[in-house]
Amino acid sequence: MLLICQAFFAIWGLFLFIGYFYIFRRLYTAALKRQAEMEKTASMKLKLPGTSSIRKRMRLTLTVGVKVTLITAILGVLCAGLQVYAMVDVYGVFSTERPEPWPWWSFKFSFRLIELAMCVTMSYVATQPFR
């Protein structure tokens, strides 16, 4: 049962990454178009000398959010890869023995670090305004 659950997790993670990587170009292009429209609207409304700083801030929000989400997806693939490593090396594919302590500890530690990095990147994207 452990093998089935780990294989499902690895396949699901790869499926999610491939899906996001497939739509990344469309999301990034749409973000650039939306920001260009917002810059036009803001520059027409404000007509102030400090408009360039507003443009720079607006440019950084949406496109950076899409790029950071891509980084999160890549971290998800690393989690899936670690799961495959655990299936093959740490737990053994059809082994009934307990795993060795150091490979198990290194797998769990690195897996949790990558999960923490995913949480940080997702939190960063969630705190960005939609501009």
C-alpha positions as CSV (number, residue, x, y, z in Angstrom):
1,M,0.0,0.0,0.0
2,L,2.9,2.3,0.8
3,L,4.3,1.9,-2.7
4,I,0.9,2.7,-4.3
5,C,0.5,5.9,-2.2
6,Q,4.1,7.1,-3.0
7,A,3.7,6.4,-6.7
8,F,0.4,8.2,-6.8
9,F,2.0,11.2,-5.0
10,A,4.9,11.3,-7.5
11,I,2.7,11.0,-10.5
12,W,0.2,13.6,-9.2
13,G,3.1,16.0,-8.6
14,L,4.5,15.6,-12.0
15,F,1.0,16.0,-13.6
16,L,0.5,19.3,-11.7
17,F,3.9,20.6,-12.7
18,I,3.5,19.7,-16.4
19,G,0.0,21.3,-16.3
20,Y,1.3,24.6,-14.8
21,F,4.3,24.7,-17.1
22,Y,2.0,24.2,-20.1
23,I,-0.2,27.2,-19.1
24,F,2.7,29.4,-17.8
25,R,3.4,31.1,-21.1
26,R,-0.3,32.1,-21.4
27,L,-0.5,33.4,-17.9
28,Y,2.7,35.4,-18.2
29,T,1.5,36.9,-21.5
30,A,-1.9,37.8,-20.0
31,A,-0.2,39.4,-17.0
32,L,2.0,41.5,-19.2
33,K,-1.0,42.7,-21.3
34,R,-3.0,43.5,-18.2
35,Q,-0.2,45.4,-16.7
36,A,0.3,47.4,-19.9
37,E,-3.3,48.4,-19.9
38,M,-3.1,49.4,-16.2
39,E,0.0,51.5,-16.9
40,K,-1.8,53.3,-19.7
41,T,-4.8,54.0,-17.5
42,A,-2.7,55.1,-14.6
43,S,-0.5,57.4,-16.8
44,M,-3.5,59.0,-18.4
45,K,-5.2,59.6,-15.1
46,L,-2.3,60.9,-13.1
47,K,-0.1,62.8,-15.6
48,L,2.4,63.5,-12.7
49,P,6.2,63.5,-12.7
50,G,6.2,60.6,-10.2
51,T,4.3,58.2,-12.6
52,S,7.4,56.2,-13.4
53,S,7.7,54.8,-9.9
54,I,4.1,53.8,-10.0
55,R,4.7,52.0,-13.3
56,K,7.7,50.1,-11.9
57,R,5.7,49.0,-8.8
58,M,2.8,47.9,-11.0
59,R,5.0,46.0,-13.4
60,L,6.5,44.0,-10.5
61,T,3.3,42.7,-9.0
62,L,1.5,40.4,-11.4
63,T,4.5,39.1,-13.5
64,V,6.5,38.4,-10.4
65,G,3.6,36.5,-9.0
66,V,3.4,34.3,-12.1
67,K,7.1,33.6,-12.0
68,V,7.2,32.8,-8.3
69,T,4.3,30.4,-8.8
70,L,6.5,28.7,-11.5
71,I,9.2,28.4,-8.9
72,T,6.7,26.8,-6.6
73,A,5.8,24.3,-9.3
74,I,9.4,23.4,-9.8
75,L,9.8,22.9,-6.0
76,G,6.8,20.5,-6.3
77,V,8.6,18.5,-8.9
78,L,11.5,18.2,-6.5
79,C,9.1,16.8,-3.9
80,A,7.9,14.3,-6.5
81,G,11.5,13.4,-7.3
82,L,12.3,12.9,-3.7
83,Q,9.3,10.7,-3.3
84,V,10.6,8.5,-6.2
85,Y,14.0,8.4,-4.4
86,A,12.3,7.3,-1.2
87,M,10.4,4.6,-3.1
88,V,13.5,3.2,-4.7
89,D,16.3,3.7,-2.1
90,V,15.0,4.6,1.3
91,Y,12.0,2.3,1.7
92,G,12.9,-0.2,-1.1
93,V,10.3,-1.1,-3.7
94,F,9.2,-4.4,-2.2
95,S,11.2,-4.5,1.0
96,T,9.6,-5.5,4.2
97,E,12.5,-4.3,6.4
98,R,12.6,-1.0,8.2
99,P,14.5,1.8,6.4
100,E,18.0,2.7,7.5
101,P,17.9,5.8,9.8
102,W,20.2,8.2,8.0
103,P,18.8,7.9,4.5
104,W,15.3,8.1,6.0
105,W,16.3,11.2,8.0
106,S,17.9,12.9,5.0
107,F,14.9,12.2,2.9
108,K,12.4,13.6,5.5
109,F,14.6,16.6,6.3
110,S,15.1,17.6,2.6
111,F,11.4,16.9,1.9
112,R,10.3,19.2,4.7
113,L,12.8,21.9,3.6
114,I,11.3,21.9,0.1
115,E,7.8,22.0,1.5
116,L,8.8,25.0,3.7
117,A,10.2,26.7,0.6
118,M,6.9,26.0,-1.2
119,C,4.9,27.5,1.6
120,V,7.0,30.6,1.7
121,T,6.7,31.1,-2.1
122,M,2.9,30.5,-2.1
123,S,2.6,32.9,0.9
124,Y,4.5,35.5,-1.0
125,V,2.3,35.2,-4.0
126,A,-0.9,35.3,-1.9
127,T,0.2,38.6,-0.3
128,Q,0.7,40.3,-3.6
129,P,-2.1,42.7,-4.8
130,F,-3.6,41.8,-8.2
131,R,-2.2,44.7,-10.3
